Amino acid sequence: MTTTYKDSGVDIDTANESIQRIKKHVKSTYNSNVLTEIGSFGGCFEFPTKSYNKPVLVSSTDGVGTKLKIAFLMGKHYTIGQCLVNHCVNDILTTGAIPLFFLDYFATSRLEPQVVEQVVEGLSIACKENKCALIGGETAEMPGFYQMGEYDMSGTITGVVEKDQLLSNRSVSKGDVLVGLKSSGLHTNGYSLARHVLLSHFDVDDYVDELDLALGEELLKIHRSYLSIVQPILKQPWLKAISHITGGGLVENTNRVIGDNLKLVINWESWDVPAIFKLIQNLGKVPEDDMRRAMNMGIGMVFIVDQNHVDKVTTHLSEMNEPHVIIGNIE
């Protein structure tokens, strides 16, 4: 009796079908700098040397955590790719970098071409929105390693910033002001706590009065990209630092971009915490410190701004119709 690769759980024909399904989505992100086609052993990107004097390449890798579990329960996968790209874009924004290209890794027990296509379509949507080319990736079929019907994914982004415009070259000082930008929800952090609390009270399809929509729809809201808001002011010297509020919450992430001799003073009453966070805290009787450390609590990004130029950043944000709030200062 013979045994084929397909008998062991790996179907190369299905993998090829998946590649055919995603080609149009991937190619829709290409620009003149992309030199290779999907299926190459490596993605080639011609660096736009004439646009920069002393360019610094900035890379970051991340995933979307157990937000994936909500996608599995909902059978909806088109927002996951967008969350992944936007998360990575925001991470390199904190250095002052803007994105150039993106690569993804998708691993599952058994490939389902329609699921792969939904995920990659989401990746391509976000890449186009962030003017970023999706130049490559890897799809792995690993039977016996993942549970059936589930997958994991991660992404790597590469961006560029002029060396003299690196935000790490600027110094945060006593008196600088913290300006918070609103999140769209949990983004991609705190889902283990959220699932532990919420799924013991609701199904993902349940309409929740406090949220004014189904629970799963709330939890699958797309992690925002702040690129279009931030890029116009990246070169302004009054912008001292940027913090992306991910795992660890507002305090731990913002402490990463200030000096050891400085501390944050945050007015936690300065903004209205969105209903989803209140629901998790109330139903789970979660201590305030745990909530603040696990979740963004409604603030997805923080600008640290020179105290003498706060009006400039608030004017910019108002002109962009971007909700914002002064949430504290540096001491």
C-alpha positions as CSV (number, residue, x, y, z in Angstrom):
1,M,0.0,0.0,0.0
2,T,1.4,3.3,-1.0
3,T,1.2,6.5,1.0
4,T,1.2,9.9,-0.7
5,Y,2.1,13.4,0.6
6,K,-1.6,14.2,0.4
7,D,-2.4,11.1,2.6
8,S,-0.2,12.7,5.3
9,G,-2.3,15.8,5.2
10,V,-0.4,18.1,2.9
11,D,-2.1,18.9,-0.4
12,I,0.1,20.7,-2.9
13,D,-2.7,21.2,-5.4
14,T,-4.7,23.0,-2.7
15,A,-1.7,25.2,-2.0
16,N,-1.4,26.0,-5.7
17,E,-5.1,26.9,-5.8
18,S,-4.6,29.2,-2.9
19,I,-1.7,31.0,-4.7
20,Q,-3.9,31.4,-7.8
21,R,-6.7,32.9,-5.6
22,I,-4.4,35.5,-4.0
23,K,-2.4,36.6,-7.0
24,K,-4.7,39.4,-8.0
25,H,-4.8,40.8,-4.4
26,V,-1.0,40.7,-4.0
27,K,-0.4,42.3,-7.4
28,S,-2.8,45.1,-6.6
29,T,-0.3,46.4,-4.0
30,Y,2.7,46.5,-6.4
31,N,4.4,49.7,-7.5
32,S,7.3,50.4,-9.8
33,N,9.8,49.4,-7.1
34,V,8.6,45.8,-7.0
35,L,10.8,43.7,-9.3
36,T,9.6,40.1,-8.7
37,E,6.3,38.2,-9.1
38,I,4.4,36.2,-6.6
39,G,6.0,32.7,-6.3
40,S,9.6,33.9,-6.3
41,F,12.0,32.6,-3.7
42,G,12.5,36.2,-2.5
43,G,10.8,39.5,-3.0
44,C,12.9,42.1,-4.7
45,F,12.3,45.8,-4.0
46,E,14.3,48.5,-5.8
47,F,15.1,51.1,-3.1
48,P,14.2,54.7,-4.2
49,T,17.7,56.1,-3.6
50,K,17.1,59.4,-5.2
51,S,14.4,60.2,-2.6
52,Y,16.7,60.0,0.4
53,N,20.1,61.4,1.6
54,K,21.0,59.1,4.5
55,P,18.2,56.5,4.6
56,V,17.7,54.2,7.6
57,L,15.7,51.0,7.0
58,V,13.4,50.1,9.9
59,S,11.8,46.6,10.3
60,S,9.3,45.2,12.7
61,T,7.6,41.8,13.0
62,D,4.3,41.1,14.8
63,G,1.1,39.0,14.9
64,V,-2.5,39.6,15.9
65,G,-2.6,37.2,18.9
66,T,-5.8,35.5,20.0
67,K,-7.9,37.9,18.0
68,L,-7.6,35.0,15.5
69,K,-9.9,33.0,17.8
70,I,-12.7,35.4,17.2
71,A,-12.2,35.2,13.4
72,F,-12.4,31.4,13.7
73,L,-15.7,31.6,15.6
74,M,-17.2,34.2,13.3
75,G,-15.9,32.5,10.1
76,K,-14.8,36.0,9.0
77,H,-11.2,36.5,8.0
78,Y,-11.0,39.7,5.9
79,T,-10.2,42.1,8.8
80,I,-7.3,40.0,10.3
81,G,-4.9,40.9,7.5
82,Q,-5.7,44.6,7.8
83,C,-5.1,44.4,11.6
84,L,-1.7,42.8,11.0
85,V,-0.5,45.3,8.5
86,N,-1.8,48.4,10.4
87,H,-0.2,47.1,13.7
88,C,3.2,46.9,12.0
89,V,2.8,50.2,10.3
90,N,2.1,51.9,13.6
91,D,5.1,50.2,15.2
92,I,7.6,51.6,12.8
93,L,5.9,55.0,12.8
94,T,7.2,55.4,16.4
95,T,10.7,55.7,14.9
96,G,9.6,58.2,12.2
97,A,9.6,55.6,9.4
98,I,7.1,55.2,6.7
99,P,6.4,51.8,5.1
100,L,8.0,50.4,2.0
101,F,7.0,46.7,1.8
102,F,5.5,43.9,3.8
103,L,5.8,40.1,4.0
104,D,3.5,37.7,5.7
105,Y,3.6,34.1,7.1
106,F,0.4,32.0,7.2
107,A,0.5,28.5,8.8
108,T,-2.4,26.1,9.2
109,S,-3.3,22.4,9.7
110,R,-5.0,22.2,6.3
111,L,-5.2,24.9,3.7
112,E,-8.7,26.3,2.9
113,P,-8.2,28.4,-0.2
114,Q,-11.2,30.7,0.5
115,V,-9.9,31.5,4.0
116,V,-6.4,32.2,2.6
117,E,-7.9,34.5,0.0
118,Q,-9.9,36.4,2.6
119,V,-6.8,36.9,4.8
120,V,-4.6,38.0,1.9
121,E,-7.3,40.3,0.5
122,G,-7.2,42.0,3.9
123,L,-3.4,42.3,3.8
124,S,-3.6,43.8,0.3
125,I,-6.3,46.3,1.3
126,A,-4.2,47.6,4.2
127,C,-1.0,47.6,2.2
128,K,-2.7,49.8,-0.5
129,E,-4.1,52.1,2.2
130,N,-0.6,52.5,3.7
131,K,1.1,52.8,0.3
132,C,3.1,49.6,1.1
133,A,3.8,46.8,-1.4
134,L,3.1,43.2,-0.4
135,I,6.1,41.6,-2.0
136,G,6.2,38.1,-0.6
137,G,5.2,35.6,2.1
138,E,5.0,32.0,3.1
139,T,2.0,29.6,3.4
140,A,2.6,26.5,5.4
141,E,0.4,23.5,5.7
142,M,1.3,21.6,8.9
143,P,-1.1,18.8,9.8
144,G,-1.0,17.7,13.4
145,F,0.5,20.9,14.5
146,Y,-2.5,23.2,14.4
147,Q,-6.1,22.4,15.3
148,M,-8.3,21.8,12.2
149,G,-9.9,25.0,11.0
150,E,-7.4,27.2,12.7
151,Y,-4.3,29.1,11.6
152,D,-1.6,31.4,12.8
153,M,0.0,34.3,11.0
154,S,2.6,37.0,11.4
155,G,4.0,39.8,9.3
156,T,7.2,41.7,8.8
157,I,7.3,45.3,7.6
158,T,10.2,47.4,6.3
159,G,10.1,51.2,6.2
160,V,12.5,54.1,5.8
161,V,13.4,57.3,7.6
162,E,16.1,59.8,7.0
163,K,18.8,59.3,9.7
164,D,18.5,62.9,10.9
165,Q,14.7,62.5,11.2
166,L,14.8,59.4,13.5
167,L,12.5,60.2,16.5
168,S,15.0,58.6,18.8
169,N,17.3,61.5,18.1
170,R,14.9,63.9,19.8
171,S,14.8,64.3,23.6
172,V,11.7,64.1,25.7
173,S,11.8,66.8,28.4
174,K,10.0,67.7,31.7
175,G,6.8,69.5,30.9
176,D,6.2,67.9,27.5
177,V,2.5,67.1,26.9
178,L,0.8,63.8,26.1
179,V,-1.8,63.9,23.3
180,G,-3.8,60.8,22.9
181,L,-5.4,59.5,19.6
182,K,-8.5,57.3,19.9
183,S,-8.4,53.6,19.2
184,S,-11.0,51.7,17.2
185,G,-11.5,49.2,19.9
186,L,-9.2,46.5,21.4
187,H,-7.0,46.7,18.3
188,T,-4.8,43.5,18.6
189,N,-4.2,43.3,22.4
190,G,-6.0,42.0,25.4
191,Y,-7.9,39.3,23.6
192,S,-7.1,36.5,25.9
193,L,-8.6,38.5,28.8
194,A,-11.5,39.6,26.6
195,R,-12.4,36.1,25.5
196,H,-12.1,34.7,29.0
197,V,-14.6,37.2,30.3
198,L,-17.0,37.8,27.4
199,L,-17.3,34.3,25.9
200,S,-18.5,33.1,29.3
201,H,-21.5,35.4,29.0
202,F,-22.1,35.7,25.3
203,D,-21.8,34.0,21.9
204,V,-20.0,35.9,19.3
205,D,-23.2,36.4,17.3
206,D,-25.1,37.8,20.3
207,Y,-26.3,41.4,20.0
208,V,-25.0,43.3,23.1
209,D,-27.0,46.4,24.1
210,E,-24.0,48.2,25.6
211,L,-22.1,47.9,22.3
212,D,-25.0,48.5,20.0
213,L,-23.9,45.6,17.8
214,A,-23.0,41.9,17.9
215,L,-20.1,41.0,20.1
216,G,-18.0,39.4,17.3
217,E,-18.4,42.5,15.1
218,E,-17.0,44.6,18.0
219,L,-14.1,42.3,18.6
220,L,-13.2,42.1,14.9
221,K,-13.0,45.9,14.4
222,I,-9.9,46.7,12.5
223,H,-6.8,47.9,14.3
224,R,-6.3,51.5,13.1
225,S,-3.4,52.7,11.1
226,Y,-2.3,56.2,12.1
227,L,0.0,56.8,9.2
228,S,-2.1,59.4,7.4
229,I,-2.5,61.3,10.6
230,V,1.1,61.2,11.6
231,Q,3.1,61.5,8.4
232,P,2.4,65.2,7.8
233,I,4.0,66.2,11.1
234,L,6.8,63.7,11.4
235,K,9.5,66.3,10.6
236,Q,8.2,68.9,13.1
237,P,10.7,69.3,15.9
238,W,8.0,69.9,18.4
239,L,6.9,66.2,18.0
240,K,9.3,64.6,20.5
241,A,8.1,61.0,20.5
242,I,5.3,58.6,19.5
243,S,4.0,55.6,21.5
244,H,1.9,52.9,19.9
245,I,-0.3,51.4,22.7
246,T,-0.1,47.7,22.4
247,G,0.5,44.9,24.9
248,G,1.5,46.5,28.2
249,G,-0.9,49.3,27.8
250,L,-0.5,53.1,27.9
251,V,2.1,53.3,30.6
252,E,4.5,50.6,29.7
253,N,4.5,51.5,26.0
254,T,5.0,55.2,26.5
255,N,7.7,54.6,29.1
256,R,9.7,53.0,26.2
257,V,10.1,56.3,24.5
258,I,11.0,58.6,27.4
259,G,14.2,58.8,29.5
260,D,14.8,56.8,32.6
261,N,14.9,60.0,34.7
262,L,11.4,61.0,33.6
263,K,7.9,59.8,34.5
264,L,4.4,59.9,33.0
265,V,1.6,61.8,34.7
266,I,-1.6,60.5,33.2
267,N,-5.1,61.9,33.8
268,W,-7.1,58.7,33.4
269,E,-10.3,60.8,33.7
270,S,-9.5,62.9,30.6
271,W,-11.3,60.7,28.1
272,D,-14.3,58.5,28.0
273,V,-13.4,54.8,28.0
274,P,-15.3,53.0,25.2
275,A,-18.1,50.6,26.2
276,I,-16.2,47.4,25.2
277,F,-13.6,48.0,27.9
278,K,-16.2,48.9,30.6
279,L,-18.1,45.7,29.6
280,I,-15.0,43.5,30.1
281,Q,-14.1,45.2,33.4
282,N,-17.6,45.0,34.9
283,L,-18.5,41.5,33.8
284,G,-15.1,40.1,34.8
285,K,-14.6,42.2,37.9
286,V,-11.2,43.0,36.4
287,P,-8.9,45.2,38.6
288,E,-8.2,48.6,37.1
289,D,-4.5,48.0,36.9
290,D,-5.0,44.8,35.0
291,M,-7.3,46.6,32.5
292,R,-4.8,49.4,32.0
293,R,-1.9,47.0,31.5
294,A,-3.6,44.6,29.1
295,M,-5.6,47.0,27.0
296,N,-5.4,50.4,25.3
297,M,-8.5,51.6,27.1
298,G,-9.5,53.7,24.1
299,I,-6.2,55.4,23.3
300,G,-4.3,53.8,20.4
301,M,-1.4,56.2,20.0
302,V,0.2,58.9,22.0
303,F,2.2,62.0,20.8
304,I,4.7,63.5,23.2
305,V,4.7,67.2,22.2
306,D,6.7,70.2,23.3
307,Q,4.6,72.1,25.8
308,N,5.0,75.4,23.9
309,H,3.6,73.9,20.7
310,V,0.6,71.9,21.8
311,D,-1.6,74.2,19.8
312,K,0.1,73.2,16.6
313,V,-0.5,69.5,17.0
314,T,-4.1,70.0,18.1
315,T,-4.7,72.3,15.2
316,H,-3.3,69.7,12.8
317,L,-5.5,66.9,14.4
318,S,-8.6,69.1,14.2
319,E,-7.9,69.9,10.5
320,M,-7.6,66.1,9.9
321,N,-10.9,65.6,11.8
322,E,-9.0,63.3,14.2
323,P,-10.5,63.0,17.7
324,H,-7.8,63.6,20.3
325,V,-7.4,64.5,23.9
326,I,-4.6,65.8,26.2
327,I,-4.1,63.0,28.6
328,G,-1.2,64.1,30.7
329,N,2.4,65.3,30.8
330,I,6.0,64.4,31.5
331,E,7.6,65.1,34.9
